[in-house]
Amino acid sequence: MTDVIVVGAGISGAASAYELSRRGFKVTLLDRYSPAAMASGWTLAGVRQSGRHPAELPLATAAVERWIGLAGELDGETSYRRNGNLRLARTVDEVPVIQKLVAEQSAAGLELTLLTDTADIASVAPAVSDRVMAASWCPTDGSADPKATVLSYVQAAQRLGTVTRFGERALRIETASGRVTGVATDKGFIPADHVVVSAGIFGNDLLDPLGLAVPLQVPMVTVLRSAAQAPTLGPVIGVANADCAGRQEVNGRFRVTSGLETWHGDMESGPRDNGEIRPAVRPSMNSVAEVVRLFGTVVPAFKDARIDEVWAGLIDLTPDGLPVIEASADFEGLTIAMGFSGHGFCLGPVTGTIVADLVETKRTAMPITPFTLSRFRRQGAAFEPLALHG
């Protein structure tokens, strides 16, 4: 008998399964694809506090502290590095954006510095173009390997007793008398008293029949990964208007993304060469060229790198760019953790703890009041421009 079914094996779901198993729950982790097959695998994988909405900052700060010892805790690979985050102003118009970011987040207690001298920027990241006019510098930010981290969570959860069912699609959440009773899948029915929905863009397939859909748009981002280069870039790089971002991985490969684009609606699904089941979204050649141009302008060495991989990732974007994390008041035993809007990877370790708290007691010490589903009924569902990318 399973106590909790976690639907979605990205970092939020995998971390939730791990935390629940640590507390003695019998957990089933379910996903139509392999672990980290979508957002958590597609992501730039920044582990950052800078550029966060004030409501997310406490969670991000707590998560960053957890990341420091996460590989040891999971007894697995994360490739976490605390090499900082630079958010750049490339034009006169972008400088006030960075100045405001530094002023507001410094006032909130984050270690964030405004760099306005080319030499100061170069001292942090010599690879950055001397045409950049200003930057915010957060030395406590960093990055990690997204796929390795999720797999480490999955394996740690399995060692604690979590049952994994990958390549199995959740069709609907079954309920009776106002509480969940389990999940019907394309391979049968799994009974359980608790269901956690952490299925990203597919979450509403399960919530909509219950009248609990999260308002989402699904844009895409183009991602380029280069062949290995000599190490030239330490920090994660973002820009003031979020039209590109990038970093250099531990293995020397650049991993660079576009800003938000309109998704053309096509997604291929099926086994890959390595046997994993994962979807593929293909970007346009124009988008690839634009990413090279934009990021190459701020990190010129990127333009000389050889492209090794190209893909697009889909974003579960909410109207205010903040997630929904709550124990449902409508159905006993239902917990929602989705809508992370392209910046949920960093939060994964804390999201897992919050979900475990909510399943266990319906309460958490973390400040999650801003992340209720009901806020969209109060404030409407007008989508704001996403400015937290990278």
Secondary structure, DSSP 8 states (H G I E B T S, - for coil): --SEEEE--SHHHHHHHHHHHHTT--EEEEESS-TT-SHHHHS--EE--TT--TTTHHHHHHHHHHHHTHHHHHTS----B---EEEEE-STTTHHHHHHHHHHHHHTT---EEE-SHHHHHHH-TTS-TT--EEEEETT-EE--HHHHHHHHHHHHHHTT-EEEES--EEEEEEETTEEEEEEETTEEEE-SEEEE--GGGHHHHHGGGT-----B--EEEEEEEEE------SEEEETT-SEEEEE-TTSEEEEEE--B---S--B-SB-TTS-B--BB---HHHHHHHHHHHHHHSGGGGGS-EEEEEEEE--B-TTS--EEEE-SSSBTEEEEE--TT--TTTHHHHHHHHHHHHHHS--SS--GGG-TTHHHHH-----------
